Amino acid sequence: MSTELFSLEGKVALVTGATHGLGMAMAMGLGKAGATLVINGHSSQEKVDAALKEYRDAGITAHGYLFNVTDEVQVNDAVAKIESDVGPIDILVNNAGIIRRTPLLEMELGEWENVIKTDLTGVFVMTKPVVASMVRRGGGKVINICSMMSELGRNSVGAYAAAKGGLKMLTRNMATEWAKHNVQVNGIGPGYFATSQTAPIRVDGNPMNEFIISRTPAGRWGDPDDLQGATVFLSSKASDFVTGQIVYVDGGILATIGRPSNEA
C-alpha cells in the first residue's frame, strides 16, 4: 500500500526549467518514481538535449521541448504538442524562474517587470492550459516552486521576493478554485542548496557560507536530492487531500529566530 501511494507509474510530469540545478534534481526524483518526464528549457536546444542525455543515462524516459513560459502562444502550442506526442500532463512543476540581485532604488522598471513576468505571470500562463486539460480529465497535480523569499525579505532581491510572495498566494487561490475538480495545487520553498551556482561561495572563510551554515539549524547546505521526497509526495496519490500548502525544504531556517541550536 505505501509503495502504491507514492508510485508515479503511468503518469506524465512536465517540469519547467529542468535542464539543470534544482529543477533537474526534482525531475530526476519524479522519473525515479516512475513518471515519464517532459522537461522545458528556453535558452537553447543544445541545453535541452544535454539534459535529456542525463535523464536517459539515468534510465528515465524523458522528452524535451523548447519554449518560453511567459509567451502564451508558445505555451499553448507546446502543451498541445506534448499531449499529442507524449500524453496528457498529470503533474506540472512550475520551476522556471530568474533572480536579479539589484537594490530597489537602483532597479530599472524593465528589470523589475522581467522578474515579475517570469516568476509570477509565467506560472499563470503555463498553468492555465495544463489545468484546463486536467479538469476535463478529472484531476491532476500542480507544484509551484516558491522560495523562503515567499516569507522573508532580503537585501537586493525585492523583485524576486515580490514575485515569490505573490506566487504563494497564487498557489492558494489556484488550490481554492480547482479543488472541486480534484486538482491539488501546492508549493515547495527551497532553502539554500549546494548547486553549481552557489559553488563559488560554498568555501571555508566565505562570509556567506558561514552565515548560511550557522543560520540553518541542520548545519549544512541542502543537497538538491533533498527536494525529491517533497516533490514525489506532492505529485502522488499520497497527497490527494493536501492542497494550498507550501512545504519549505530549508533545514529549519524558517522555524527559528535568532541563534539556531547548532550554534554555541
Stockholm file with secondary structure:
# STOCKHOLM 1.0

chainA/1-264         MSTELFSLEGKVALVTGATHGLGMAMAMGLGKAGATLVINGHSSQEKVDAALKEYRDAGITAHGYLFNVTDEVQVNDAVAKIESDVGPIDILVNNAGIIRRTPLLEMELGEWENVIKTDLTGVFVMTKPVVASMVRRGGGKVINICSMMSELGRNSVGAYAAAKGGLKMLTRNMATEWAKHNVQVNGIGPGYFATSQTAPIRVDGNPMNEFIISRTPAGRWGDPDDLQGATVFLSSKASDFVTGQIVYVDGGILATIGRPSNEA
#=GR chainA/1-264 SS CHHHHHCCTTCEEEETTCSSHHHHHHHHHHHHTTCEEEEEESSCHHHHHHHHHHHHHTTCCEEEEECCTTCHHHHHHHHHHHHHHTCCCCEEEECCCCCCCCCGGGCCHHHHHHHHIIIIIHHHHHHHHHHHHHHHHTCEEEEEECCGGGTCCCTTCHHHHHHHHHHHHHHHHHHHHHGGGTEEEEEEEECCBCCTTTGGGCSTTCHHHHHHHHHSTTCSCBCGGGGHHHHHHHHSGGGTTCCSCEEEESTTGGGCCSSCTTCC
#=GC SS_cons         CHHHHHCCTTCEEEETTCSSHHHHHHHHHHHHTTCEEEEEESSCHHHHHHHHHHHHHTTCCEEEEECCTTCHHHHHHHHHHHHHHTCCCCEEEECCCCCCCCCGGGCCHHHHHHHHIIIIIHHHHHHHHHHHHHHHHTCEEEEEECCGGGTCCCTTCHHHHHHHHHHHHHHHHHHHHHGGGTEEEEEEEECCBCCTTTGGGCSTTCHHHHHHHHHSTTCSCBCGGGGHHHHHHHHSGGGTTCCSCEEEESTTGGGCCSSCTTCC
//
